[in-house]
Amino acid sequence: MTPRRSLRTAAVTAAFGMAASVLAPVPALRPTLAKDLTVETQPRSVHLVDRRLVTAQGVEVNFVSDLIAKQPILLSFTFTGCVQLCPPSDVIMDVVAQRMEKDGLQRLKLVTLTLDPLTDTPEHLRRERADQMHRDRIFLSGDPTNVWSVLEGLRVQPGPNQDHDIQFLLIGTGGRDVRTVAGLPEPEDLIAALSSLQ
């Protein structure tokens, strides 16, 4: 292992550990009404592009027709070289996945798309992120041109920028309703907001 890789691995491990310790005490979910939601969502105007992407397990999927057309999804963004902002976002998605599995909400899909497809090949994304995360999460990469097209349609800046925005997109079935959640929301609030989508 090179010194550079060792340093990066240590930084990522430390960031995941710090984020996990902050987010570990998640209270039990209770039935939530729309008026109870504390997470702030903003409508988002997007152009959903149906490009072929590849999961971290090497399975080809079409972004719209295979994912969004079939169920609501919670979409997050990451890249494996990110050592500050992505680890907390990934931990939140993992807590959401654990809660959804416990509460039988598998019809809702959790998808994470790389911002850096030049580095994050499906195999690299699997090794550096997906293998450490909840099995129900879908990590996406693929041909860089296709990934960039999807990101552009979502109005998300691509590239390995360490100072990128932390955001989650709530996308209703078929893309009928797209909303943005900025920052680091409580996992149970994300689940409630996602559950309210059709």
Contacts in CASP RR format, 6 or more apart in sequence:
PFRMAT RR
TARGET T0000
AUTHOR 0000-0000-0000
METHOD contacts of the structure
MODEL  1
MTPRRSLRTAAVTAAFGMAASVLAPVPALRPTLAKDLTVETQPRSVHLVD
RRLVTAQGVEVNFVSDLIAKQPILLSFTFTGCVQLCPPSDVIMDVVAQRM
EKDGLQRLKLVTLTLDPLTDTPEHLRRERADQMHRDRIFLSGDPTNVWSV
LEGLRVQPGPNQDHDIQFLLIGTGGRDVRTVAGLPEPEDLIAALSSLQ
1 9 0 8 1.000
8 81 0 8 1.000
8 83 0 8 1.000
11 83 0 8 1.000
12 80 0 8 1.000
12 81 0 8 1.000
12 83 0 8 1.000
12 87 0 8 1.000
12 128 0 8 1.000
15 83 0 8 1.000
15 84 0 8 1.000
15 87 0 8 1.000
15 88 0 8 1.000
16 87 0 8 1.000
16 90 0 8 1.000
16 91 0 8 1.000
16 132 0 8 1.000
17 87 0 8 1.000
18 87 0 8 1.000
19 87 0 8 1.000
19 88 0 8 1.000
19 90 0 8 1.000
19 91 0 8 1.000
20 91 0 8 1.000
22 88 0 8 1.000
23 88 0 8 1.000
23 91 0 8 1.000
23 92 0 8 1.000
23 95 0 8 1.000
23 187 0 8 1.000
26 95 0 8 1.000
26 99 0 8 1.000
26 186 0 8 1.000
26 187 0 8 1.000
26 188 0 8 1.000
27 188 0 8 1.000
29 99 0 8 1.000
29 103 0 8 1.000
29 188 0 8 1.000
29 191 0 8 1.000
29 192 0 8 1.000
32 188 0 8 1.000
32 192 0 8 1.000
32 195 0 8 1.000
34 196 0 8 1.000
36 192 0 8 1.000
37 189 0 8 1.000
37 192 0 8 1.000
37 193 0 8 1.000
37 196 0 8 1.000
38 186 0 8 1.000
38 189 0 8 1.000
39 181 0 8 1.000
39 185 0 8 1.000
39 186 0 8 1.000
39 189 0 8 1.000
39 190 0 8 1.000
39 192 0 8 1.000
39 193 0 8 1.000
40 181 0 8 1.000
40 182 0 8 1.000
41 170 0 8 1.000
41 179 0 8 1.000
41 180 0 8 1.000
41 181 0 8 1.000
41 193 0 8 1.000
42 179 0 8 1.000
42 180 0 8 1.000
42 182 0 8 1.000
43 177 0 8 1.000
43 178 0 8 1.000
43 179 0 8 1.000
43 180 0 8 1.000
44 155 0 8 1.000
44 169 0 8 1.000
44 178 0 8 1.000
44 179 0 8 1.000
44 180 0 8 1.000
45 155 0 8 1.000
45 178 0 8 1.000
46 153 0 8 1.000
46 154 0 8 1.000
46 155 0 8 1.000
46 169 0 8 1.000
46 178 0 8 1.000
47 153 0 8 1.000
48 63 0 8 1.000
48 64 0 8 1.000
48 68 0 8 1.000
48 153 0 8 1.000
48 154 0 8 1.000
48 171 0 8 1.000
48 174 0 8 1.000
48 175 0 8 1.000
48 178 0 8 1.000
49 63 0 8 1.000
49 64 0 8 1.000
49 149 0 8 1.000
49 150 0 8 1.000
49 152 0 8 1.000
49 153 0 8 1.000
50 62 0 8 1.000
50 63 0 8 1.000
50 64 0 8 1.000
50 65 0 8 1.000
51 62 0 8 1.000
51 63 0 8 1.000
51 146 0 8 1.000
51 147 0 8 1.000
51 149 0 8 1.000
51 150 0 8 1.000
52 60 0 8 1.000
52 61 0 8 1.000
52 62 0 8 1.000
52 63 0 8 1.000
52 142 0 8 1.000
52 143 0 8 1.000
52 146 0 8 1.000
53 60 0 8 1.000
53 61 0 8 1.000
53 62 0 8 1.000
53 63 0 8 1.000
53 113 0 8 1.000
53 140 0 8 1.000
53 141 0 8 1.000
53 142 0 8 1.000
53 143 0 8 1.000
53 146 0 8 1.000
53 147 0 8 1.000
53 150 0 8 1.000
54 60 0 8 1.000
54 61 0 8 1.000
54 122 0 8 1.000
54 140 0 8 1.000
54 141 0 8 1.000
54 142 0 8 1.000
54 143 0 8 1.000
55 61 0 8 1.000
55 122 0 8 1.000
55 138 0 8 1.000
55 139 0 8 1.000
55 140 0 8 1.000
56 122 0 8 1.000
56 123 0 8 1.000
56 125 0 8 1.000
56 126 0 8 1.000
56 129 0 8 1.000
56 130 0 8 1.000
56 139 0 8 1.000
56 140 0 8 1.000
56 141 0 8 1.000
57 122 0 8 1.000
57 126 0 8 1.000
57 130 0 8 1.000
58 122 0 8 1.000
58 123 0 8 1.000
58 126 0 8 1.000
61 67 0 8 1.000
61 138 0 8 1.000
61 140 0 8 1.000
63 140 0 8 1.000
63 150 0 8 1.000
64 174 0 8 1.000
64 175 0 8 1.000
67 73 0 8 1.000
67 109 0 8 1.000
67 111 0 8 1.000
67 138 0 8 1.000
68 171 0 8 1.000
68 172 0 8 1.000
68 173 0 8 1.000
68 174 0 8 1.000
68 175 0 8 1.000
69 173 0 8 1.000
69 174 0 8 1.000
70 173 0 8 1.000
71 107 0 8 1.000
71 108 0 8 1.000
71 109 0 8 1.000
71 173 0 8 1.000
72 107 0 8 1.000
72 108 0 8 1.000
72 109 0 8 1.000
72 170 0 8 1.000
72 171 0 8 1.000
72 172 0 8 1.000
72 173 0 8 1.000
72 194 0 8 1.000
72 197 0 8 1.000
72 198 0 8 1.000
73 108 0 8 1.000
73 109 0 8 1.000
73 110 0 8 1.000
73 111 0 8 1.000
73 171 0 8 1.000
73 172 0 8 1.000
74 93 0 8 1.000
74 96 0 8 1.000
74 108 0 8 1.000
74 109 0 8 1.000
74 110 0 8 1.000
74 111 0 8 1.000
74 168 0 8 1.000
74 169 0 8 1.000
74 170 0 8 1.000
74 171 0 8 1.000
74 190 0 8 1.000
74 194 0 8 1.000
75 111 0 8 1.000
75 112 0 8 1.000
75 113 0 8 1.000
75 154 0 8 1.000
75 168 0 8 1.000
75 169 0 8 1.000
75 170 0 8 1.000
75 171 0 8 1.000
76 89 0 8 1.000
76 90 0 8 1.000
76 92 0 8 1.000
76 93 0 8 1.000
76 110 0 8 1.000
76 111 0 8 1.000
76 112 0 8 1.000
76 113 0 8 1.000
76 167 0 8 1.000
76 168 0 8 1.000
76 169 0 8 1.000
77 86 0 8 1.000
77 89 0 8 1.000
77 112 0 8 1.000
77 113 0 8 1.000
77 114 0 8 1.000
77 115 0 8 1.000
77 156 0 8 1.000
77 164 0 8 1.000
77 167 0 8 1.000
78 86 0 8 1.000
78 89 0 8 1.000
78 90 0 8 1.000
78 112 0 8 1.000
78 113 0 8 1.000
78 114 0 8 1.000
78 115 0 8 1.000
78 129 0 8 1.000
78 139 0 8 1.000
79 86 0 8 1.000
79 114 0 8 1.000
79 115 0 8 1.000
79 116 0 8 1.000
79 119 0 8 1.000
79 120 0 8 1.000
79 159 0 8 1.000
79 160 0 8 1.000
80 114 0 8 1.000
80 116 0 8 1.000
80 119 0 8 1.000
80 120 0 8 1.000
80 124 0 8 1.000
80 125 0 8 1.000
80 128 0 8 1.000
80 129 0 8 1.000
81 116 0 8 1.000
81 119 0 8 1.000
81 128 0 8 1.000
81 160 0 8 1.000
82 115 0 8 1.000
82 160 0 8 1.000
82 162 0 8 1.000
82 164 0 8 1.000
83 162 0 8 1.000
84 162 0 8 1.000
85 162 0 8 1.000
85 163 0 8 1.000
85 164 0 8 1.000
85 166 0 8 1.000
88 166 0 8 1.000
88 184 0 8 1.000
89 166 0 8 1.000
89 168 0 8 1.000
89 184 0 8 1.000
90 112 0 8 1.000
90 129 0 8 1.000
90 133 0 8 1.000
92 168 0 8 1.000
92 184 0 8 1.000
92 185 0 8 1.000
92 187 0 8 1.000
92 190 0 8 1.000
93 110 0 8 1.000
93 112 0 8 1.000
93 133 0 8 1.000
93 134 0 8 1.000
93 137 0 8 1.000
94 133 0 8 1.000
94 134 0 8 1.000
94 137 0 8 1.000
95 187 0 8 1.000
96 110 0 8 1.000
96 187 0 8 1.000
96 190 0 8 1.000
96 191 0 8 1.000
97 110 0 8 1.000
97 133 0 8 1.000
97 134 0 8 1.000
97 136 0 8 1.000
97 137 0 8 1.000
98 134 0 8 1.000
99 105 0 8 1.000
99 187 0 8 1.000
99 188 0 8 1.000
99 191 0 8 1.000
100 106 0 8 1.000
100 108 0 8 1.000
100 110 0 8 1.000
100 136 0 8 1.000
100 191 0 8 1.000
101 134 0 8 1.000
101 136 0 8 1.000
103 191 0 8 1.000
105 191 0 8 1.000
105 195 0 8 1.000
106 136 0 8 1.000
108 191 0 8 1.000
108 194 0 8 1.000
108 195 0 8 1.000
109 138 0 8 1.000
110 134 0 8 1.000
110 136 0 8 1.000
110 137 0 8 1.000
110 138 0 8 1.000
111 137 0 8 1.000
111 138 0 8 1.000
111 139 0 8 1.000
111 140 0 8 1.000
112 129 0 8 1.000
112 137 0 8 1.000
112 138 0 8 1.000
112 139 0 8 1.000
112 140 0 8 1.000
113 140 0 8 1.000
113 141 0 8 1.000
113 147 0 8 1.000
113 150 0 8 1.000
113 151 0 8 1.000
114 120 0 8 1.000
114 125 0 8 1.000
114 139 0 8 1.000
114 140 0 8 1.000
114 141 0 8 1.000
114 147 0 8 1.000
115 151 0 8 1.000
115 156 0 8 1.000
115 157 0 8 1.000
115 158 0 8 1.000
115 159 0 8 1.000
115 160 0 8 1.000
115 161 0 8 1.000
115 164 0 8 1.000
116 158 0 8 1.000
116 159 0 8 1.000
116 160 0 8 1.000
117 141 0 8 1.000
117 142 0 8 1.000
117 143 0 8 1.000
117 144 0 8 1.000
117 147 0 8 1.000
117 148 0 8 1.000
117 158 0 8 1.000
118 144 0 8 1.000
119 160 0 8 1.000
120 128 0 8 1.000
120 141 0 8 1.000
121 141 0 8 1.000
121 142 0 8 1.000
122 141 0 8 1.000
122 142 0 8 1.000
124 141 0 8 1.000
125 139 0 8 1.000
125 141 0 8 1.000
126 139 0 8 1.000
129 139 0 8 1.000
130 137 0 8 1.000
130 139 0 8 1.000
133 139 0 8 1.000
140 147 0 8 1.000
141 147 0 8 1.000
147 158 0 8 1.000
148 158 0 8 1.000
151 157 0 8 1.000
151 158 0 8 1.000
152 158 0 8 1.000
154 169 0 8 1.000
156 167 0 8 1.000
157 164 0 8 1.000
157 165 0 8 1.000
165 182 0 8 1.000
165 183 0 8 1.000
166 182 0 8 1.000
166 183 0 8 1.000
166 184 0 8 1.000
167 180 0 8 1.000
167 181 0 8 1.000
167 182 0 8 1.000
167 183 0 8 1.000
168 180 0 8 1.000
168 181 0 8 1.000
168 183 0 8 1.000
168 185 0 8 1.000
168 190 0 8 1.000
169 178 0 8 1.000
169 179 0 8 1.000
169 180 0 8 1.000
169 181 0 8 1.000
170 177 0 8 1.000
170 178 0 8 1.000
170 179 0 8 1.000
170 180 0 8 1.000
170 181 0 8 1.000
170 190 0 8 1.000
170 193 0 8 1.000
170 194 0 8 1.000
170 197 0 8 1.000
171 177 0 8 1.000
171 178 0 8 1.000
171 197 0 8 1.000
172 178 0 8 1.000
172 197 0 8 1.000
172 198 0 8 1.000
173 197 0 8 1.000
173 198 0 8 1.000
176 198 0 8 1.000
177 197 0 8 1.000
177 198 0 8 1.000
179 193 0 8 1.000
181 190 0 8 1.000
181 193 0 8 1.000
END
